[in-house]
Amino acid sequence: MPGTELPTRPGSHCIPPGGTCADTPLGYMFGSMTAPEETTEAPLRVDPPQNHGYTANKDAYLRRLKRIEGQVRGIARMVDEDKYCIDILTQVSAVTKALHAVSLGLVEEHIGHCVVGAASEPDPDLRAEAIDVKVKEAADAIGRLLR
């Protein structure tokens, strides 16, 4: 669909350059559908107003998320209408993969904007610390995606 492009680097598992969400290679499903023993939600962060890595592509991300939201509503409707369980699972898999595509795009944006931005810190002492913080944030986010 036109207007659903999300940025990526060549060779990544997100949207290919010039591609669309429909062209997105479907990745692997990570984790299971069972709830974790303890809450793994990230703490709420309140950042000062600024441009984030995804800011330039915010509208594309919002369109994609609205499409995913519609898919989830469709799944709820399928359950309500007692549709065949395998058909429901197929749709759950599609939503999961779509969310992973969005997640990978956001991780890529974080690395390309926030980590690279930290590397451009003029003060060498602050630069190393800033890079460590941003890389750790990315690694932690990836770890949460893999659970």
Helices and strands as residue ranges (DSSP letters): G 21-23, G 55-57, H 58-80, H 85-109, I 110-115, H 116-119, H 124-146
